């Protein structure tokens, strides 16, 4: 009987520990590493600019049936006391009427066609906004990744310079070096500390930019971005030109604008055709419907002033159509230029990245090793060692900056072409299998 309280407390203790583990597991499970796919998907789902463009498309799509619909009928009521007196009946005459305006049938079709093309334009503008936000998200992600990698490189450099500083102080204490060598190392360490402070400011700015694109609080911490797979990009420029002509949403929107202009021009020609009005009137006597007393009317509009109204409307629509066609050609030329520019930047940065990885970085690393060996043997001075280490660090930083420029150029090229070009080597290998 004396053991029951102990077992009871032990069971309660185990229960509390289990609850703590469950809560802590759920908390840490939410802290997933930030990947590019997650950032892009979240931006597509939550970005307010994309949402606004989508709602604009939905609104334009809802106008199609409105444009194809007839105007509301008019229900009328007439009360005629004078006519009743003339008829010597002593009863007022009541008349109910129903009238409907009916435009020429092709006009309704063309108005619906214009609204349909406007909806397609809104849809392509919505897709263009998606492509733009994706490109901005990829660029912001690359900037944030570069900031983290730069901080890692600077911390590694700080650790190495700390070792150099300790070695210089040791050599100075043993009268094998000068005090200037130790001071130079301390100056380099102080410069790195200042650089790390500026990197933190850049990190916060890049993180806030990415948060805004994802519709988050700019102050929210996102964590360190995951490294993106290397890109295997080898598409020829002529193929990219064709892709841009067929897939660029902005160019598609201009194409639908031309279709809308043609429909508007056809509608202006149909304005010479008459519209109709149908009206039915029913007389009521002594609050009873008189089946024999009714009237019907058919009215037709006469475009009498066509030389002032309809003719100038046709001229207006013809000029607008020619304007849209010229704007399409100008937009197409601009898009092809953007493809050429982005493609040139992608290829140039791709080659420079290869140079860093195959030549600059290995050679700079060998230079540091040789300078360190020479310094330890007394064949090289401390300044040569510092310069070689500084050169290696600059090459590492420039390497990642070039990767950033490559990613930004590729994102711009994807936005212009209208399709995803970021095919990693891993994806490419799966495709071959």
N, C-alpha and C positions, 0 to 999 in steps of 0.2 A: 504493500500500500504506500510505502514511503517513496517508491520510485516513480509513481505516476506524475507528480508535479514536474520532476526532472524531464520525463519523456514529453510532457506537455510543453514545457519551455523549449525543449530541443526541437520539437515539431514546429513550433511557432518561429524559431530562429531559421530553420530550413525554409519555411514558407516565405519569410522576409527576404532571404538570400535569393530564392527563386524569382520572386517578383522583381528584385533589383536587377538580376541578370536579364530578365525579359525586357525590362524598360531600357536598360543600357544597350541591349542588342538592337532594339528598335530604333534607338537614337542614332547609334553608329551606322545602322543599315541605311539611314537616310543620307548620310554623308558620302555619297557616291563620288568617285572621281569625275571631273569635268571632261567629257569627251566632245569632240567636234560634232558628232551626230546628235548628241543630246542637246547641244547648244542650238544647232540648226533647227531641230524638230520643235524645241520650245519656242524659238523665235517665230516659226511658222504658225504655231498654235496661238500665241499670245500677243504678238506684235500688234499694236493698235493701228498702225498704218495699213497693214495687210487686212485687218478686220474692217477698216473704213472702206478700202477698195472693194472688198467682198460685198459689203452692204450696198455700195454704189451699183455693183453689177446686179444684185438682186432687185434693187429698185428699178433699174433700167429694164430688166427682164419682165417686171410686173407691168410695164407700160405697153407691152405688145398687144395684149387683149384690150386694153383701154383704147388704143389707136384703131383697132378693128371693130369697135362697137359703135352702134348708132347713138345719136344724141338722145336724151331723155324725152319721152313723149310729153305733150302738153295737154292736161285735162282742164277744160274750160266750163264756165257756167254763165249763162246770159239770163237776165231778168228784164223783160220788156213790158212796161206798163202802158206806154204810149200806143204801141201796136195793138195791144189788147183793147184799148178804148176805141180805136178805129174800127175794130171788128165788132164793136157793140156787144161784146160778150160779158163785159164786166169782170173778166178774169185776167189776171196778168199772165203773160206768156213766159214760160221757162224753157230754156234750151241748154242741153248738155252737149259738150263737144270733146272730141279726142283727135289730136293732130300729131303727125310724126314727120320730121324732116328726114329725107333719105338721099344721101349723096349718090352720085353716079357710082355704080358698083366697083369699077376699077380704082376709084379713089380710096375706098376703104382698104382694098388689097395693098395699094402702094403705101398708104399710111402705116399699115401693119408691117410692111417690108422695111420701111425706114426705121421704125421702132425696133425691129429685129436686128438690123445692122448696128443700131446704137447699142443694143444689149451686147452684141458680140464685141464691139469696141470696148465696152466697159469690162467685159470678161478678160480681154487681152491686157487691158490696163491693170487689172487685178493680178494676172499672172506676171506681168512685168514688175509690179511692186514686190511680188514674192521673190523673183530673181534678184532684184536689187537688195532686198533684206538679206537673202542668203549670201550674196557677195559681201555685204557689209559685215555680216556675222563671221564669215570665214576670215576676213581681214582682221577684225577685232580679236578673234581667237588667236590668230597668228601673232599679233602684236603682244597679247598677254603671255603667250608661250615664250616669245623672245625675251620678255622682261624676266620671267622666271629663269630661263637658261642663262641669261646674262648675269643674274645674281649668283647662280651656281658657279659660273666661270670665275667671277670676281672673288667669291669666297675661296675657291680652289687656289686662285692666284695669291690671295691674302695668306693662305696657309703656307704656300711655297715661299713667299717673301718673308714670312715670319721665320722660316728655317734659315733663309739667307741672312736675315738680320742676326739671328743667334750665332750663326757661323762667323759673321763679320765681327761681332762683339767678342767672341772667343778668340779670334785671330788678333784682334786689337789688344786684348788682355795679355796675350802671349807675345806681344811686340812683333807679330808677323803681319799685321795689317794696320791701316790708318783709321783714325776716328771718323774721317769723312765717309768711309765706306759704311759704317754703322749708321751715320746720320742720313745718308742717301736711302738706305733701306727703310728707316723710320719715315722719311718723307713719302716714299712710295706707298707705305702702309696707310699713312694719313690720307693720301689721294684716293685710295681704294675705299676707305671709310666714307669719304665725301661722295664718291660715286654710288655707293650702296644706299646712301640717303636719297639721292636723286632717283635711283632705281625704284625705291619704295613709292615715291611720288608718281612715277610713270606706271607702276603696277596698279595703284589705286585709280589712276585715270583710265587705263585700259580696261580694268575690271568694271568701272562705272559705265564705260561705253558699251561693253558687252551686256551688262545688266539692263541698260535702257533698251537695247535691241530685243532682249528677252522679256521685256515688260516687267522687270523686277525693280526692287529698291536699289538705287545706285550704290548705297552703302553696304549692300549684302555681299558677304564673302562667298566666292565661288570655288576656292581651292585651286590647286595647281592643275593646269591643263595637261591632258594626256598627249604624248607625242603622236603625231599623225604619221601614218604609213608613207614611205617614199612614193612619189608619183612617177608612173611610167607613162609619160606623155610623148607621143610620136605621130600625131595627126598632121597631114600636110595642109598647107595653107588653102589650097584650092577646095579641099573637102570642107574646111571650116567656112569658107565663103558660101558654099551651097547650104550648109547647116544653118547659117545665119539668115539666109534668104527665106528658108522654110520654117524656121523655129523661133526667130526673134519675135517676142510678143508685141513690141512697139511697132515693128514693121507690119505685123498682122493687123494691128489696130488701124494703121494707115490704109491697109488694103480694104478693110471693112468700111472705112470712111469713104473710099472711092465708090464702093458699092452703094453706100447710103446716098452719095451724091448723084449717082445714076438714077436711083429710085426717086430722088427729089426732083430731078430733071424730068423724068417721065410723069411725075405728078403735076408738075407745072404745065405740061402739055395737056393733061387731062382736065386742067382747070377751064379749058374752053368748052368742056362738056357740061350740060345742064344738071342741076340738082332738082330733086322733086320734093313736093310736100303733099301728103295725103291727110284729108280731114273728114271726119264723120260727125254729123250733128243730129241729135235726137230731141224732138219736142216733147214736153210733158204738159198735159192739160189736167187740171184739177187733181194734181198729184198722182196722175196715172200716165204711163207711157202710151203715147199715141203711135201705134205701129205704122200708121199710114203717113205720119208727119215726120219725115226725116230727110236729111240732105247729105250728099257726099261731094267732096271737092278734090280735084287733082291740080296742083300747081307746079309750074316748071320755071326755074330761074333762067333768065336770058342774059348771057354775058355781053350786054350791050356795049360796055366800055372796055372791051378787050384790048383795044389799041392803047389804052392807058394803064390797064391793070395786068391782064393775063400775058400780054406780049412782053411787058417788062419783067414779069415774073419768070418767064422762060429765059430771057436774057440773063437775069440774075443767077438762075440755077446753072446755066451753061458756064458762066464765068466761075462760079463756085466749084463746079466739077473740074474744070481745067486747073484751078488753083490747087485742089486736092491732089490731082495727078502730078503736078509739079512738086508739091510738098512730099509726096511719096518717093519721087526720084531723089530729092535732096536727102530725105531720111535714109534711103537705101545707100547712097554714097557715104553718108556719115557713119553708118553701121559698118560698112566694108572698111572704112578707114580705122574705126575702132578695133576691128578684128586684126587688121594689119599691125596696128600699134601694140595691142596687147600680145599678139603672137610674137612680135619682135622682142618685147620685154621678157616673155616667158623663155624664149630660146636663149637670149643673152644671159639671163640669170641662171638658167640651167647649166650652161657651159661654164660659167664662173664658179658655181657650186662644185662642179666636177674638178675644176682646177684646184680649189681649196682642198678638196678631199684627196686628190691624187698627188699634188705637188706642194702647195704652200704649207699646209699643216704638217705633213711628214718632215719636210725640210726644216721648218721652224723648230720642230721638236728635236731633231738631230742637232740643230745649232745650240739649243739650250743645254743638251747633254754634253756637247763638246765644250761649251763655255764653262759649265760646272766642273768638268774634269780638269780643264785648264786652270780654273781658279783654285781648285783644291791642290793642284801640283805646283802652283805659283807661276804658271806660264801665261795666265791671263788676269787682267785686273777685274775688280768688282763691278765697274761701270759696264764692261763688256757683258758680264753675266746679267746685270739688270736690263740692259738693252735687249738682249736675246730673249729674256723672259717677257719683257714688255711686248716685243714683236710677236711672240707666240700668242699672248693674250689677245692682242689686236686682231690677229688672224682668226682666232676662234670666234671673237665677237663679230668680225666682218663676215665670217662664214654664215653665222646665223642670221645676220642682217640680210645677206643675199638670199637665204632661204625665205625670209619674210617677204622680200620684194618678189621672189618667184611665186609665192602663194598669193600675194595680192594681184599680180599680173594674171595668174591663172583664174582667180575669182572674177576679175574683170572680163576675161575672155569667155568664161562660162556665162556670165550675165549677157554679154553681147551675142554670143552664138545661140543661147537659149536652151542648151543641154548641159548635162553634167560631164565634165571632162576629167574629173579627179579620179582616175582609175589607178589604184595602187598596184604595186608589183604582186602583192598577195592575191588581189582580185583577178589580175591578169593570169596568174598561174592556175587558179581555179577554172577560169574560162577555157584555158587550153586543155585541161583535163576533161 
